[in-house]
Amino acid sequence: MRKQKVRKQGDIVFIEWIDSINNPGWNYKHECTVEVAYCQTVGFFVGETEDAICTALSRNCQEGVSPFADLINIPKCSVKNIRNL
């Protein structure tokens, strides 16, 4: 088994992952497709659990204020690749 990289809060990461696609409203049979969205996210690593990885779009370096903004939690089952930048 491959050794998992240890990341620390604030590291900049690049994540390639798969997301679901929603086709709202009524669709004719010929309009129905089975597909997924291939996504890429670059952000500040906030943390992770057994199930998800959390990144932030912005980081505040000022003492005494909330350090991260615009969080996204990506399910690990959707992640295809992750690396530090």
C-alpha positions in Angstrom: 0.0 0.0 0.0 1.2 3.5 -0.9 2.2 5.7 2.0 -0.2 8.7 2.3 1.4 12.1 2.3 1.0 14.1 5.4 -0.5 17.6 4.7 -0.6 20.5 7.1 -3.2 23.2 7.4 -2.5 26.0 4.9 -0.7 23.9 2.3 -1.7 24.6 -1.2 -3.2 21.5 -2.9 -4.3 20.5 -6.4 -7.2 18.0 -6.4 -8.7 16.2 -9.4 -12.1 14.7 -8.6 -15.4 13.6 -10.1 -18.7 15.2 -9.3 -22.3 14.5 -10.2 -24.2 16.3 -12.9 -27.8 17.4 -12.5 -30.2 17.8 -15.5 -33.1 19.8 -14.1 -36.6 19.6 -15.4 -38.2 17.1 -17.7 -36.0 15.4 -20.3 -36.9 13.4 -23.5 -35.3 10.0 -23.7 -32.8 11.2 -26.3 -31.7 14.0 -24.0 -30.9 11.7 -21.1 -27.2 11.1 -20.7 -25.2 9.2 -18.1 -22.1 11.2 -17.4 -20.1 12.8 -14.6 -18.2 16.1 -14.3 -14.4 16.0 -14.1 -13.3 18.8 -11.7 -10.0 20.4 -10.6 -9.7 22.4 -7.4 -6.8 24.4 -6.2 -7.0 25.7 -2.6 -5.6 25.9 0.9 -5.7 22.6 2.7 -7.9 23.0 5.8 -8.2 19.4 7.0 -9.5 15.9 6.3 -11.5 13.1 7.8 -11.8 9.5 6.7 -14.6 10.5 4.3 -13.7 14.0 3.0 -11.0 16.6 2.2 -11.7 20.3 3.0 -10.0 23.1 1.1 -10.5 26.9 1.2 -10.4 29.4 -1.6 -9.0 32.2 0.6 -6.8 32.4 3.7 -6.5 35.4 6.1 -3.1 35.8 7.6 -4.2 38.4 10.3 -4.2 37.2 13.9 -7.5 36.8 15.7 -9.8 36.5 12.7 -11.3 33.5 11.0 -8.4 32.0 9.0 -10.3 30.5 6.0 -13.1 31.5 3.7 -15.2 29.7 1.0 -14.7 26.1 2.1 -15.4 23.1 -0.1 -15.6 19.5 1.2 -14.8 16.9 -1.4 -15.8 13.3 -0.7 -12.6 11.1 -0.8 -14.5 8.5 -2.8 -14.6 11.2 -5.6 -10.9 12.1 -5.5 -8.8 10.7 -8.3 -5.5 12.6 -7.5 -4.2 15.1 -4.9 -0.9 16.7 -4.7 0.8 19.6 -2.9 1.8 22.6 -5.0 
